[in-house]
Amino acid sequence: MNQNRLIGTYRLISWENRHESGKISYPLGPDAKGLISYSPDGFVFVHIMANHRAKHTVSDLFGGDPDEINNSATTHISYSGTFEITGNEVIHSVSISSYPNWVPSEQRRCWKFENGKLLLSAQGIQLGNEKVDAYLIWEKLEPQDEA
């Protein structure tokens, strides 16, 4: 499939995880913010964060007390690499990630467009003692839009 179909930058509308138990959760809150960008040269960039992250008490980019640092690490996910489309899957080949275990890895997402929105999903992600299916809805941004 032609990769041009995905080219662009999208704003996160929602991210929900569906648990085997039937529970639905929002890993970074129901109002999480995020961007995903697919570039014409075959790169993907992803940033997702909780909407209301606590600020550090110091102005040092790498500073803060252990609780602040832990909160920062657990309320933001980012990764980048290349992407390719195979059928209904987009494969993100991760080369940089805030989660070290993803470097290197292939993050496979089912994708489709529905009602003008990009839907990405990943099945069987291990969280704690159970597996979840993640569903993310993205809205394409136009140049004048704000993230």
Summary of the structure (lengths in Angstrom):
residues: 147
radius of gyration: 15.9
end to end distance: 28.0
largest distance: 48.4
contacts: 382
relative contact order: 0.22
helix: 10%
strand: 54%
